Amino acid sequence: LKLEFDFLITCAFGQFIPTKILKLAKTDSINFHGSVITKIKRGSSYSICY
């Protein structure tokens, strides 16, 4: 299986994407999510902030 793409766009994806997949994007990768990024990395950052 050979993957070819310009951008990798994810939205609220709760799993780690392997580096070898991230490097396949010709331009860049971006992830959109609805939580606040905190110094404490847990599954639910949003609930930690409030």
Residue frames as qw, qx, qy, qz and C-alpha x, y, z in Angstrom:
[[0.000, 0.890, 0.456, 0.000, 0.00, 0.00, 0.00],
 [0.433, 0.076, 0.022, 0.898, 1.51, 3.32, -1.10],
 [0.060, -0.853, -0.459, 0.241, 0.05, 6.51, 0.35],
 [0.362, 0.173, 0.156, 0.902, 0.50, 9.89, -1.33],
 [0.112, -0.869, -0.478, -0.060, -1.01, 13.12, -0.02],
 [0.275, 0.626, -0.100, 0.723, -0.15, 16.80, 0.36],
 [0.269, -0.478, 0.376, -0.747, -1.69, 17.49, 3.78],
 [0.419, -0.257, -0.859, 0.139, -2.70, 15.38, 6.75],
 [0.308, -0.366, 0.122, -0.870, -5.67, 16.92, 8.55],
 [0.377, -0.286, -0.870, 0.140, -7.25, 15.35, 11.63],
 [0.352, -0.496, 0.006, -0.794, -10.06, 16.50, 13.89],
 [0.656, -0.434, 0.368, -0.496, -10.35, 15.35, 17.52],
 [0.831, 0.212, -0.514, -0.024, -8.36, 12.21, 16.75],
 [0.645, -0.680, 0.242, -0.252, -7.68, 10.50, 20.07],
 [0.952, -0.091, 0.152, 0.250, -4.81, 8.26, 18.96],
 [0.267, -0.693, 0.435, 0.510, -1.14, 8.89, 18.22],
 [0.778, 0.621, -0.027, -0.090, -0.32, 8.90, 14.53],
 [0.844, -0.200, 0.209, 0.451, 3.00, 7.15, 13.82],
 [0.153, -0.725, 0.273, 0.613, 5.85, 9.42, 12.73],
 [0.319, -0.054, 0.762, 0.561, 6.28, 7.48, 9.50],
 [0.203, 0.686, 0.681, 0.153, 2.69, 8.42, 8.54],
 [0.083, -0.904, -0.142, 0.394, 3.19, 12.09, 9.51],
 [0.293, -0.527, 0.484, 0.634, 6.30, 12.27, 7.32],
 [0.422, 0.322, 0.757, 0.382, 4.35, 11.10, 4.27],
 [0.185, 0.901, 0.351, -0.176, 2.53, 14.45, 4.01],
 [0.614, 0.437, 0.141, 0.642, 4.31, 16.49, 1.32],
 [0.029, 0.715, -0.020, 0.699, 3.58, 19.83, 2.99],
 [0.096, -0.322, 0.601, -0.726, 2.45, 19.54, 6.61],
 [0.397, -0.390, -0.830, -0.025, 0.10, 17.99, 9.17],
 [0.200, -0.295, 0.252, -0.900, -2.45, 19.72, 11.39],
 [0.285, -0.369, -0.878, 0.105, -4.86, 18.56, 14.08],
 [0.300, -0.441, -0.037, -0.845, -7.96, 20.49, 15.16],
 [0.426, -0.325, -0.814, 0.225, -9.38, 19.85, 18.61],
 [0.278, -0.747, -0.295, -0.527, -11.82, 21.54, 20.94],
 [0.700, -0.629, -0.252, 0.228, -9.85, 21.45, 24.16],
 [0.050, -0.951, 0.289, -0.095, -7.35, 23.80, 25.74],
 [0.800, 0.257, -0.425, 0.338, -3.77, 22.59, 25.60],
 [0.523, -0.823, 0.153, -0.158, -2.31, 22.50, 29.10],
 [0.088, 0.656, -0.737, 0.138, 1.04, 21.59, 30.59],
 [0.524, -0.120, 0.797, -0.275, -0.63, 18.52, 32.10],
 [0.420, 0.232, -0.665, -0.572, -1.11, 16.03, 29.27],
 [0.385, 0.105, 0.853, -0.337, -4.15, 13.88, 29.93],
 [0.197, 0.354, 0.847, 0.344, -7.07, 12.57, 27.95],
 [0.030, -0.824, -0.529, -0.200, -9.37, 15.45, 28.85],
 [0.392, 0.064, -0.152, 0.905, -7.43, 18.71, 29.02],
 [0.210, -0.529, -0.277, -0.775, -10.61, 20.79, 28.88],
 [0.672, -0.617, -0.373, -0.167, -11.99, 19.45, 32.16],
 [0.690, -0.213, -0.288, 0.629, -8.66, 20.01, 33.93],
 [0.223, 0.286, 0.029, 0.932, -8.72, 23.75, 33.13],
 [0.380, -0.482, -0.167, -0.771, -12.12, 24.42, 34.67]]
